Each structure stands twice: as structure tokens, then as C-alpha cells.
Amino acid sequence: MSLQPKRYTAFCQHGRAASLHALVALSLILGLSACSTTTMPAPPAQAGASMEGGVDTVLTEYRSNQVEVTLVRQQYVWRLPDANQHLAQFAHHIQVDGTVPARLQEFVVTYSKAQHLPRNTPADSASMSASLLDQVQISRNGRFMVSESISPVFTGKQSYRRLEAASLKVGNDTYVLTVANGFLHRPMWLAIFAADGNPVYRIGLPHGHWQLTEHADGISIVDTSGSGRRLLIRPEH
């Protein structure tokens, strides 16, 4: 057999396989590139839209035009607090256990707990009409301003669950920060409202330890690795 047929046979045996491997590698590279594409934050879904608490419900973020968010990496300093004391570092903060409204300076915060039903409750029971969502309501100087629903994915169903709230002063404006969390095994619901009741920022954070710190121009939210986000709130006017 001549040298030319041998070269052709070798190409048929190995060249095609090499080409196939190259195509597979190229496909993997293109696939990884697509997966790493970043997306802009989407408007928030209704808090109770997914009762199963899917990823979209937990990680949805909303930010108004007043808020600028930057990712931060810093040294993590954690004085492990009580699970219901995420806002202990804020100058003015309260806990609302759902029995009576709590006053936070000129604001009054009410936390209504949903009456979760036992698993063996008959489907045709009249009690099935009971709400499955916790509610937070805020009024200021006697004027109603906020009503929000919170999914059980954040609060859990324990009777001792609570809501935390803190007032935040940025320039001449006052905001109310609210946090709901069914302890460390559940994600955290965080929302900031302006004094007129308009939402300023809302996010669902994955479960774990979170350190929230008050600043003169906003807040920071950092996890145990020191990674998190810094919220800069600009004056509305």
C-alpha cells in the first residue's frame, strides 16, 4: 500500500474523531458563556405568588429610582445575635410579635399572622378560606400608608414568628425598614418604605446569617463571607 492511502486512512480514523471532539468542546464553551450572562434585576413578583417558595420568589429584587446598589466585599464582624435581632445595630428598632401593634417613633407597625391549617384539614372545610399569608401594615401619625403580604417561604409557620422593623434617617427623609425571617433555615424578606408608604427597596435573601448595618446614606447587607450589597438611598426631591 502506498503512503498516500495510509495517510488518508489515518485521517478517516482519527481526524473525524478529533473534529467531533472539537465541536463538542466548542459547544460546551458556548453553553458556559450563555450561562454566565448577567441579567438586570426584574420587578418584584407578588410576595405570595408562589406558595412553594421557588427560587424566583426568594431572589426577586425591586429597587426604586432612589436606590443605588453596589456589591461589596468586606471583613465580616459578627456578634452572633438572637435570631430575631437582625436590626439590633439600628438606632431605632422594634419587634412585632403579632399580638399588638408596636410603635416606632411616629410609625405604628402591625404584624398579622396567618392561621395556618393542619395538614389533615378536609379540603371542603370552611376554614380553608383563611389567609395563608402574613400581613404587615404601617401607619404614620394615624394615617394608613403600607399593607404588604409576606409568603410563608420567609416566615415559616411557627406561632412564635415575629417581624422586625427599624426607622432609617437619610438626610431629611425617614424610611421604615422591615425584615421577616423564619430563623436561619429560611430565606429573609426585606423591604424599605418611604414615609408616604411607597416601596423603595424589596428583596428576598437566601437563608443564613445576615448582618444589617445602618449608615447615614442607606444600609449594608453582608453575609458570613463578607460578601453582600450596599444600598445608597438618594433624597426623593
Buried (B, 14 or more C-beta within 10 A) or exposed (E): EEEEEEEEEEEEEEEEEEEEEEEEEEEEEEEEEEEEEEEEEEEBBEBBEBEEBEEEBBBBBBBBEBBEBEEEEEEBEEEEEEEBEBBEBBEBBBBBBBEEBBEBEEBBBBBBBBEBBEEEEEEEEEEEEEEBBBBBBBBBEEEEBBEBBBBBBBBBBEEEBBBBBBBBEBEEBBBBBBBBBBBEEBBBBBBBBBBEBEBBBBBBBEBEBBBBBBEEBBBBBBBEEBEBBBBBBBEBE
